[in-house]
Amino acid sequence: MATRSLALVSAVLALCLVAGARAGALEVEMYRGGFASVNSFIFSNGKTQIVMDVQRKSYEADRFIERVKAKKLPLTHILITHGHTDHFTGMARFRQAFPEARIVVATEEIKRAIKAYAVYMDSGGETGAEPALEPALKPKTPQNPGGFDYENWIEVLPSKTLALDGGGTLELTTDYLPAEADYMTTVYSPELNAIFLSDFGYNGVHLWLGDDISRQDIANWKTELGRIKREYTARNPTVYPGHGEVTDMSMFDVVMRYLDDYTRITLAAKTRSEAMAQMTALYPGWGEADFFLKYSLENHVKE
């Protein structure tokens, strides 16, 4: 009887250890938005979860929120990687759905960039490329006391790591030259051996090189991609881009070649339609040709 009881206790203990290992294992789920082909992410470990980037349209943010709620885990942090609206517009929806979750950024510069872009959009910055700011994100002012409080509702993290309660660490890197954005955060997960490139990475989607991106920014982008590639090649991580499907380290060479092709074509093209034809011939089937590529060519090909 004692032997049987001991065996039963051992079996129960083994099951508890397995359950604990599963509960503590870090997982990631990617949500692909329809508008702008932009990606958002859920990091979870069976105890808590963190989301990264929250979509451009409220209806997309609402769908993403449903995915987060379906996990039935506390959401502790909402990490925004940079100050472009396709990554931060959903903040207002998320704050309403998860009032206890902290909206965080890696640097003070990113916090300022988010607010500055929101103010710009609220004061007539919208174009055919970028719709008007959604009402819930209009900045809080004496005239608009119910607006979004960028100063107090966005926190700057005290370090370049973000740990999940229950296991898992996200390592944040921000020391990049101005490229797709002036200030950018990439994330590496040692547990997943995965790098999340934000808008340094596009896979099968035309790059945004629109009105806020100079030719020097394009050169910087290529430089930084080369640096990231050198740093991570030996680890061979899974690569999660800001736009497009999950991929691998081969994406770095593709994006660097795209930047070279784009630079060469836009410097030589006499018209935007000529540049469009050449780029789409080189990159057939790539997404956002009528959005990202169209407005990028308006920026770099003067007619």
SULURBEL-V974899 format. One record per pair of residues at least 24 apart in sequence whose ideal C-beta (glycine too) atoms are under 7 Angstrom apart, sorted by the first residue. I is the first residue (numbers start at 1). J is the second residue. If there is no record, write none. Layout:
i->I j->J
i->I j->J
This chain:
i->22 j->46
i->23 j->47
i->24 j->166
i->24 j->167
i->26 j->164
i->26 j->167
i->26 j->168
i->26 j->189
i->26 j->191
i->26 j->192
i->28 j->192
i->28 j->194
i->29 j->67
i->30 j->240
i->30 j->246
i->31 j->64
i->31 j->67
i->33 j->60
i->34 j->60
i->35 j->60
i->36 j->86
i->36 j->288
i->36 j->291
i->37 j->205
i->37 j->243
i->37 j->244
i->37 j->287
i->37 j->288
i->38 j->86
i->38 j->87
i->38 j->242
i->38 j->243
i->39 j->240
i->39 j->241
i->39 j->242
i->39 j->243
i->40 j->64
i->41 j->196
i->41 j->240
i->42 j->67
i->42 j->68
i->43 j->164
i->43 j->168
i->43 j->170
i->44 j->71
i->44 j->73
i->45 j->164
i->45 j->166
i->45 j->167
i->45 j->168
i->46 j->166
i->47 j->73
i->47 j->165
i->47 j->166
i->48 j->73
i->48 j->74
i->48 j->76
i->48 j->164
i->48 j->165
i->48 j->166
i->49 j->73
i->49 j->75
i->50 j->76
i->50 j->77
i->50 j->79
i->50 j->162
i->50 j->164
i->51 j->75
i->51 j->78
i->52 j->79
i->52 j->81
i->52 j->187
i->52 j->196
i->53 j->80
i->53 j->81
i->53 j->87
i->54 j->78
i->54 j->88
i->54 j->90
i->54 j->91
i->54 j->94
i->55 j->89
i->55 j->90
i->56 j->85
i->56 j->86
i->56 j->89
i->57 j->89
i->58 j->93
i->58 j->134
i->60 j->90
i->61 j->89
i->61 j->90
i->61 j->93
i->61 j->94
i->62 j->93
i->64 j->90
i->65 j->93
i->65 j->94
i->65 j->97
i->75 j->101
i->76 j->101
i->76 j->102
i->76 j->165
i->77 j->101
i->77 j->102
i->77 j->104
i->77 j->162
i->78 j->103
i->78 j->104
i->79 j->104
i->79 j->162
i->80 j->105
i->80 j->114
i->81 j->184
i->81 j->185
i->81 j->198
i->82 j->110
i->82 j->113
i->82 j->181
i->82 j->183
i->82 j->184
i->82 j->185
i->82 j->198
i->82 j->199
i->83 j->110
i->83 j->113
i->83 j->114
i->83 j->116
i->83 j->117
i->83 j->181
i->83 j->183
i->84 j->117
i->84 j->181
i->84 j->199
i->85 j->117
i->85 j->121
i->85 j->130
i->88 j->114
i->89 j->134
i->89 j->137
i->91 j->137
i->92 j->136
i->92 j->137
i->92 j->148
i->95 j->153
i->102 j->155
i->103 j->153
i->103 j->154
i->103 j->155
i->104 j->155
i->104 j->157
i->105 j->154
i->105 j->156
i->106 j->157
i->106 j->160
i->106 j->172
i->106 j->174
i->106 j->185
i->107 j->156
i->107 j->174
i->107 j->183
i->108 j->156
i->109 j->183
i->110 j->183
i->110 j->185
i->111 j->154
i->111 j->156
i->113 j->182
i->113 j->183
i->114 j->150
i->114 j->154
i->115 j->139
i->115 j->150
i->118 j->150
i->129 j->210
i->129 j->291
i->129 j->295
i->176 j->224
i->177 j->220
i->177 j->223
i->177 j->224
i->178 j->217
i->178 j->220
i->179 j->217
i->179 j->220
i->179 j->221
i->179 j->224
i->180 j->208
i->180 j->213
i->180 j->221
i->192 j->238
i->193 j->235
i->193 j->237
i->193 j->238
i->194 j->237
i->194 j->238
i->194 j->240
i->195 j->232
i->195 j->237
i->195 j->239
i->195 j->240
i->196 j->240
i->197 j->239
i->197 j->240
i->197 j->241
i->197 j->242
i->198 j->242
i->199 j->242
i->200 j->224
i->200 j->225
i->200 j->228
i->201 j->239
i->201 j->241
i->201 j->242
i->201 j->251
i->201 j->255
i->202 j->241
i->202 j->242
i->202 j->243
i->202 j->244
i->202 j->255
i->203 j->241
i->203 j->244
i->203 j->245
i->203 j->247
i->203 j->251
i->204 j->244
i->204 j->245
i->204 j->286
i->204 j->287
i->205 j->243
i->205 j->244
i->205 j->286
i->205 j->287
i->205 j->288
i->206 j->283
i->206 j->286
i->206 j->287
i->206 j->288
i->206 j->289
i->206 j->292
i->206 j->293
i->207 j->258
i->207 j->292
i->208 j->292
i->208 j->296
i->209 j->262
i->209 j->296
i->209 j->299
i->209 j->300
i->210 j->295
i->210 j->296
i->210 j->299
i->211 j->299
i->213 j->299
i->218 j->259
i->218 j->263
i->221 j->259
i->222 j->256
i->222 j->259
i->225 j->252
i->225 j->255
i->225 j->256
i->226 j->256
i->258 j->283
i->266 j->297
i->266 j->300
i->266 j->301
i->269 j->301
i->271 j->301
i->271 j->303
i->272 j->297
i->272 j->298
i->272 j->301
i->272 j->303
i->275 j->301
